[in-house]
Amino acid sequence: MISIEKYTGELTEYLLEVTTGGGYLKGELLSSPDIDEAWMNYAAGICADAVHNFNEYPEFCFACAGYLGMAVAHLWDKDWQLNKDKPYSFFQGPHGFDDMDDHITVNILREKKRSVAAMESCSFAANHFLYKSGAEPGTAEAYRLFLKTMDVMYRLGAAIELCRLGSRLEKTGYPQ
């Protein structure tokens, strides 16, 4: 059985290397308590959507968590008091979860090329990392690792957007 803390830490470091190497981050995982807290409001909705689509589209599911992090970070930077209570449905496209990526990149971020490239590389790397963990598909352990991967992807997406916006926040370690 894999330690959740070890998995989370190693995945975070791995994806930080991927994003720094791709020029999306500068070796730091930028964060904000507001953005981290927002995950608690959205996690149940997005994880429920993702788990239903995971077997067919694992990379897409992880990417959507990253896009959600990007969107929340963007709204945080824009006007958090105005945007902090947006429901999960606000981030979904006209077809719900199925076009969440397009909705966020086109209508919220208004930037598609760079964010799609970042999420494609991160979600592929995250899925590969989960696969290499050795957790047997369909088990409780695999589900816990899936949830942690969604969490890390959200935080990574938020950090990428904060970096793109030029934020200079304090470097934070991932809570263990």
C-alpha positions as CSV (number, residue, x, y, z in Angstrom):
1,M,0.0,0.0,0.0
2,I,1.3,3.4,-1.0
3,S,1.5,6.2,1.6
4,I,-0.9,9.0,0.5
5,E,1.6,11.6,1.9
6,K,4.5,10.2,-0.1
7,Y,2.5,9.9,-3.2
8,T,1.2,13.4,-2.9
9,G,4.6,14.9,-2.3
10,E,6.3,12.9,-5.1
11,L,3.5,13.7,-7.6
12,T,3.7,17.4,-6.7
13,E,7.5,17.5,-7.1
14,Y,7.2,15.6,-10.4
15,L,4.6,17.9,-11.8
16,L,6.5,21.0,-10.6
17,E,9.5,19.7,-12.6
18,V,7.3,19.2,-15.7
19,T,5.7,22.6,-15.5
20,T,9.0,24.4,-14.7
21,G,10.7,22.6,-17.6
22,G,7.8,23.6,-19.9
23,G,8.1,27.2,-18.8
24,Y,4.8,27.4,-17.1
25,L,6.2,27.8,-13.5
26,K,9.4,29.0,-12.1
27,G,10.2,26.2,-9.7
28,E,7.6,27.3,-7.1
29,L,4.1,26.3,-6.4
30,L,2.3,29.6,-5.9
31,S,-0.7,29.4,-3.7
32,S,-3.3,31.4,-1.7
33,P,-5.4,30.2,1.2
34,D,-8.5,31.6,-0.6
35,I,-7.8,29.4,-3.7
36,D,-6.9,26.4,-1.6
37,E,-10.1,26.8,0.4
38,A,-12.2,27.1,-2.8
39,W,-11.1,23.6,-3.7
40,M,-13.1,22.4,-0.7
41,N,-16.2,23.9,-2.3
42,Y,-15.6,22.4,-5.8
43,A,-13.9,19.1,-5.1
44,A,-17.0,17.0,-4.6
45,G,-18.6,18.2,-7.8
46,I,-15.6,17.9,-10.1
47,C,-14.5,14.6,-8.6
48,A,-18.0,13.1,-9.1
49,D,-18.0,14.2,-12.7
50,A,-14.4,13.0,-13.3
51,V,-14.9,9.6,-11.7
52,H,-17.7,8.8,-14.2
53,N,-15.4,9.7,-17.1
54,F,-12.1,8.5,-15.8
55,N,-11.9,5.1,-17.5
56,E,-12.4,6.6,-21.0
57,Y,-10.8,10.0,-20.5
58,P,-8.3,10.0,-17.6
59,E,-6.1,12.8,-18.9
60,F,-9.2,15.0,-19.6
61,C,-10.4,14.5,-16.1
62,F,-7.1,15.5,-14.6
63,A,-6.9,18.5,-17.0
64,C,-10.3,19.7,-15.9
65,A,-9.1,19.9,-12.3
66,G,-6.2,22.0,-13.5
67,Y,-8.4,24.2,-15.6
68,L,-10.7,24.7,-12.5
69,G,-7.6,25.8,-10.5
70,M,-6.6,28.2,-13.3
71,A,-10.2,29.7,-13.4
72,V,-10.4,30.1,-9.6
73,A,-6.9,31.7,-9.5
74,H,-7.9,34.0,-12.4
75,L,-11.1,35.1,-10.6
76,W,-9.1,35.5,-7.3
77,D,-6.7,37.9,-9.0
78,K,-9.6,39.8,-10.8
79,D,-11.9,40.4,-7.8
80,W,-12.2,37.7,-5.2
81,Q,-15.0,39.3,-3.2
82,L,-17.1,39.4,-6.3
83,N,-16.2,35.9,-7.4
84,K,-15.6,33.8,-4.3
85,D,-19.1,32.3,-4.1
86,K,-19.4,31.1,-7.7
87,P,-21.0,27.7,-7.8
88,Y,-19.3,24.8,-9.5
89,S,-21.8,25.0,-12.4
90,F,-20.3,28.4,-13.3
91,F,-17.2,26.7,-14.4
92,Q,-18.9,24.1,-16.6
93,G,-19.7,24.6,-20.2
94,P,-23.1,24.3,-21.9
95,H,-22.6,20.5,-21.9
96,G,-21.5,20.4,-18.3
97,F,-18.2,18.6,-17.5
98,D,-17.8,17.5,-21.2
99,D,-16.8,21.0,-22.4
100,M,-15.5,22.5,-19.1
101,D,-12.0,22.9,-20.7
102,D,-13.3,25.0,-23.6
103,H,-15.6,27.1,-21.4
104,I,-12.9,28.0,-18.9
105,T,-10.2,28.7,-21.5
106,V,-12.4,30.7,-23.8
107,N,-14.9,32.4,-21.5
108,I,-13.0,32.8,-18.2
109,L,-9.3,32.8,-18.9
110,R,-9.7,34.2,-22.4
111,E,-6.5,32.5,-23.2
112,K,-6.4,29.0,-24.8
113,K,-3.1,28.2,-26.4
114,R,-0.8,28.3,-23.4
115,S,-3.3,26.9,-20.9
116,V,-4.2,24.0,-23.1
117,A,-0.5,23.2,-23.7
118,A,0.2,23.3,-20.0
119,M,-2.8,21.1,-19.0
120,E,-2.0,18.6,-21.8
121,S,1.5,18.0,-20.5
122,C,0.5,18.0,-16.8
123,S,-2.5,15.7,-17.2
124,F,-0.6,13.2,-19.2
125,A,2.2,13.3,-16.7
126,A,-0.2,13.0,-13.8
127,N,-2.0,10.0,-15.3
128,H,1.4,8.3,-16.0
129,F,2.4,8.9,-12.4
130,L,-0.8,7.4,-11.1
131,Y,-0.4,4.4,-13.4
132,K,3.2,3.9,-12.2
133,S,2.1,4.0,-8.6
134,G,1.1,0.4,-8.9
135,A,-2.4,0.9,-7.3
136,E,-4.7,-1.8,-8.7
137,P,-7.5,-0.2,-10.7
138,G,-10.9,-0.2,-9.0
139,T,-9.6,-0.5,-5.5
140,A,-10.0,1.9,-2.6
141,E,-6.3,2.7,-2.8
142,A,-6.6,3.7,-6.5
143,Y,-9.6,5.9,-5.7
144,R,-7.7,7.7,-2.9
145,L,-4.8,8.3,-5.3
146,F,-7.2,9.5,-8.0
147,L,-8.6,12.1,-5.5
148,K,-5.2,13.2,-4.5
149,T,-4.2,13.6,-8.1
150,M,-7.2,15.7,-8.8
151,D,-6.3,17.9,-5.8
152,V,-2.7,18.3,-7.0
153,M,-3.8,19.1,-10.5
154,Y,-6.2,21.8,-9.2
155,R,-3.3,23.4,-7.1
156,L,-1.0,23.1,-10.1
157,G,-3.5,24.8,-12.4
158,A,-3.9,27.6,-9.9
159,A,-0.1,28.1,-9.6
160,I,0.3,28.2,-13.4
161,E,-2.4,30.9,-13.7
162,L,-1.0,32.9,-10.8
163,C,2.5,32.8,-12.5
164,R,1.0,33.8,-15.8
165,L,-0.7,36.7,-14.1
166,G,2.6,37.8,-12.6
167,S,1.7,37.0,-9.0
168,R,4.5,37.0,-6.5
169,L,3.2,35.0,-3.6
170,E,5.0,33.2,-0.9
171,K,6.3,29.8,-1.9
172,T,4.3,27.1,0.0
173,G,5.0,23.5,0.6
174,Y,2.2,21.1,-0.1
175,P,0.4,20.3,3.1
176,Q,1.2,16.8,4.1
